[in-house]
Amino acid sequence: MGSITPNPKKRGYLLPPGCKDLVDVLQDKAAMASLGTRLRESGKIRAPVFRVNGRIRAPEVQVVGERGEQLGIMAVSDALRMAQSSGVDLVEISPRAKPPVCRLVDFGKFRYKMAKKTK
């Protein structure tokens, strides 16, 4: 029985090293997809963990308001005071940024939206 792609010079695509046929690639993709499903079901893939209010460790943060407006870079204590006066939480959105980006949001609603987004 012949190969799916009998003439490698006529292929319009490249196969990964070690694959002789497109069938090998498709079988690998199916195996990886089933692995991802098994990891999600077993709980090894978790939703991201966000630092909220007093758990934020950076001395200064860039603050984004409730409606998406930039409020600037400020000390965490000032940002927490602003969040408390608004009746919302200060959530660290991007911890690896310099300075970290935090947002003024209701954390319950934010967590619900993130859960729906990951599903």
Secondary structure, DSSP 8 states (H G I E B T S, - for coil): ---SSS-GGG-SS---TT--SHHHHHHHHHHHHHHHHHHHHHT-S------BGGG---SEEEEE-TTS-EEEEEEHHHHHHHHHHHT-EEEEEETTSSS-EEEEE-HHHHHHHHHHHH-
